[in-house]
Amino acid sequence: MYMRHWLQSPSSLTHGNIIKREIFSKRTEDPTDEEGAILRYVDSFSRCYLEPRIASVPTALDDRQLVFYVVDGTGIFEAGDLKQEVGEGDAILVPPGLTHVLHNPENTPLEFLILEEIIPDGVEAPRKDALIRNYRERPLGQGHWTHLVHPIFGQDDGLVVLHSVLVVRIEAMQTPDTHGHGPDMDEVWYMLEGNGIHVVSRNVYRQMPGDAVSVASSNPGHTLINDTDEPLKTFYFARYDR
């Protein structure tokens, strides 16, 4: 397992004007990999923002697919014939080669997360257009006793490397079951709101907003316990061991 807050991550620029803090990146065989290079399949996970009254530079990435998730603020997303306002809880799936722009017309920063999955050689991404969906639009599910699961994107929507992108909520004073994962997968929990105790293998952490926890591998298991009197909300993504 591995836990890292976005404030521990170095800043860089993407899309011209997007300020990016890469929390986790894909590991390589290089023993000098930078801190946070722990993912096996997903290429990058970052916390990002656009300053007020700023737009990104029109960008098309031929080798990778992106998932944006808006954490706070309001923006305008454009790609092809699509122009749509986006806000908290909206996710955007951007296929390879599609030129896209994100505007922040407001006087406050626009905060969002970006997931990157490089498309493997010989594989064609199924989508050609962008897909925007708020996590509240999908039917609510339940898992591991107390997880309230909001599906956002899956492979039926066009994900290639990733299997699931979710929002998972846990109500106050609730304990999910403990379950384990092997090493040949990616599963990351990013705290959006609230806080809880994340037990991973024999490690115990207080996970706060802005903390990301990778739980692969976790032997004998992991569980995120909400021991507070307020709900907690997480952004979750996974490539499962199948």
C-alpha positions in Angstrom: 0.0 0.0 0.0 1.0 3.6 -0.4 -0.6 6.9 0.9 0.3 10.3 -0.5 -1.3 13.8 -0.3 -1.4 15.9 -3.4 0.5 18.6 -1.5 3.5 16.2 -1.4 3.5 16.0 -5.2 5.6 18.4 -7.4 3.7 20.8 -9.6 3.9 20.9 -13.4 1.8 22.2 -16.3 -0.5 20.3 -18.7 -2.8 21.5 -21.4 -0.9 24.8 -21.4 -2.5 26.4 -18.3 -3.6 23.5 -16.1 -1.6 23.3 -12.9 -1.0 19.6 -12.2 0.1 17.8 -9.0 0.8 14.2 -10.0 0.0 12.0 -7.0 0.7 8.6 -8.5 2.3 7.4 -11.8 3.1 4.2 -13.4 6.0 2.2 -12.1 8.9 1.1 -14.4 11.9 -1.2 -14.0 14.1 1.8 -13.1 15.1 1.6 -9.4 15.4 5.4 -9.4 11.6 5.9 -10.1 10.3 9.1 -8.5 8.2 9.0 -5.4 4.6 8.0 -6.2 5.5 5.7 -9.1 3.5 2.8 -7.8 0.8 2.1 -10.4 1.0 -1.1 -12.4 -1.5 -0.4 -15.2 -2.9 3.2 -15.0 -0.4 5.8 -16.2 -1.1 8.8 -14.1 -3.4 10.2 -11.4 -3.3 13.9 -10.6 -5.0 16.7 -8.7 -5.3 19.7 -11.0 -6.8 23.2 -11.2 -7.4 26.1 -13.5 -6.9 29.6 -12.1 -9.9 32.0 -12.3 -10.8 33.4 -15.7 -8.3 31.0 -17.5 -8.8 28.4 -20.2 -6.6 25.5 -21.1 -4.8 25.4 -24.5 -6.6 23.2 -27.1 -5.1 19.8 -26.7 -5.3 16.4 -28.4 -3.4 13.4 -27.0 -3.1 10.6 -29.6 -1.7 7.9 -27.3 -3.9 8.2 -24.2 -7.4 8.6 -22.9 -8.3 11.0 -20.1 -10.8 11.0 -17.3 -11.6 14.4 -15.6 -13.5 14.6 -12.4 -14.6 18.0 -11.1 -14.1 18.4 -7.4 -15.0 22.1 -7.0 -16.0 25.0 -9.1 -17.7 25.5 -12.4 -16.2 25.3 -15.9 -17.0 24.9 -19.6 -15.8 21.9 -21.5 -15.5 21.9 -25.3 -14.6 19.1 -27.7 -15.8 19.0 -31.3 -19.5 20.0 -31.4 -19.8 19.6 -27.7 -19.9 22.6 -25.4 -21.2 22.0 -21.9 -21.0 23.5 -18.4 -19.5 21.2 -15.9 -19.4 21.4 -12.1 -18.9 19.4 -8.9 -19.4 15.7 -9.4 -19.2 15.8 -13.2 -16.8 13.4 -14.9 -15.5 13.7 -18.5 -14.2 10.8 -20.6 -11.9 12.2 -23.4 -10.8 9.6 -26.0 -7.4 9.7 -27.8 -7.0 12.3 -30.5 -9.9 14.5 -29.6 -9.1 18.2 -29.3 -10.6 19.6 -26.1 -10.5 22.7 -24.0 -11.6 23.4 -20.4 -12.5 27.0 -19.5 -12.8 28.5 -16.0 -15.1 31.6 -16.4 -15.5 32.1 -12.6 -13.6 34.2 -10.1 -12.6 31.1 -8.1 -10.3 28.2 -9.0 -11.7 25.2 -10.8 -10.4 22.0 -9.0 -10.5 18.6 -10.7 -8.7 15.2 -10.9 -7.2 13.7 -14.0 -6.7 10.0 -14.7 -4.6 9.0 -17.7 -4.6 5.6 -19.4 -2.2 5.0 -22.4 -3.9 2.9 -25.0 -1.9 -0.4 -25.5 -0.3 -1.0 -28.9 -2.7 -2.8 -31.3 -5.8 -1.7 -29.3 -8.3 0.9 -30.6 -10.2 3.0 -28.1 -13.9 2.4 -28.6 -15.1 6.0 -28.2 -14.6 8.8 -30.6 -16.6 11.5 -28.8 -16.4 12.8 -25.2 -18.8 11.6 -22.6 -19.9 13.7 -19.6 -21.7 12.2 -16.7 -22.4 13.3 -13.1 -21.9 10.5 -10.5 -25.5 11.2 -9.2 -27.0 10.1 -12.6 -26.3 6.4 -12.1 -28.3 4.0 -9.9 -26.8 3.7 -6.4 -25.4 0.3 -5.4 -24.0 -1.2 -2.2 -20.9 -3.3 -1.6 -18.7 -4.6 1.2 -21.6 -4.1 3.7 -21.5 -0.3 3.9 -20.1 1.1 0.7 -22.6 3.3 -1.2 -21.4 3.0 -4.7 -22.0 5.5 -7.5 -20.7 4.1 -10.8 -19.3 6.7 -13.2 -17.5 5.0 -16.0 -16.7 1.4 -16.9 -15.5 -0.5 -19.9 -19.0 -0.4 -21.5 -18.5 3.4 -21.6 -15.1 3.2 -23.3 -12.5 2.6 -20.6 -9.6 0.5 -22.0 -7.1 -0.1 -19.2 -9.2 0.9 -16.3 -12.2 -1.3 -15.3 -14.0 1.1 -12.9 -14.3 4.8 -12.0 -16.6 5.4 -9.0 -17.6 7.7 -6.2 -17.9 5.7 -3.0 -19.6 7.1 0.1 -19.6 5.7 3.6 -22.2 7.0 6.1 -21.3 8.1 9.7 -20.1 5.5 12.1 -20.0 2.6 9.6 -17.4 -0.2 9.2 -17.2 -2.0 5.8 -16.0 -5.6 5.7 -12.2 -6.3 5.4 -11.2 -7.7 2.0 -7.9 -8.3 0.4 -6.3 -7.7 -3.0 -3.3 -9.2 -4.8 -0.4 -7.2 -6.3 -1.4 -7.5 -9.9 -3.9 -4.7 -10.0 -4.5 -1.0 -9.3 -7.0 0.3 -6.8 -6.8 3.8 -5.4 -9.1 5.7 -3.0 -8.9 9.5 -2.9 -10.7 11.3 -0.1 -13.0 14.1 -1.3 -15.0 14.9 1.8 -14.8 13.8 5.4 -12.2 11.4 6.8 -11.8 7.9 8.1 -9.4 5.3 9.3 -7.9 3.3 6.4 -6.5 -0.1 7.5 -4.3 -1.6 4.8 -2.6 -4.9 5.7 -1.0 -4.1 9.1 -0.9 -0.4 8.6 -3.4 2.1 10.0 -3.8 5.6 8.6 -6.1 8.5 9.2 -7.1 9.4 5.6 -8.0 13.1 5.2 -9.3 15.1 2.2 -6.6 15.2 -0.5 -5.0 11.9 0.6 -4.8 9.1 -2.0 -4.3 5.5 -0.8 -3.3 2.6 -3.1 -4.5 -0.7 -1.6 -2.8 -3.1 -3.9 -1.6 -5.3 -2.5 -3.3 -5.7 0.8 -2.8 -8.9 2.7 -4.7 -9.9 4.8 -7.0 -7.1 3.6 -8.1 -3.4 3.8 -11.1 -1.5 5.0 -11.9 2.2 5.2 -13.8 2.9 8.5 -15.8 6.0 9.1 -15.5 6.6 12.8 -16.9 10.2 12.6 -20.4 11.6 12.9 -20.3 12.9 9.2 -20.4 11.0 5.9 -17.3 10.6 3.9 -16.9 10.6 0.1 -14.1 9.2 -2.0 -13.1 9.1 -5.7 -12.2 5.5 -6.6 -10.6 3.9 -9.6 -9.4 0.4 -10.3 -7.9 -2.0 -12.8 -8.8 -5.4 -11.3 -6.8 -8.7 -11.3 -8.8 -10.8 -13.8 
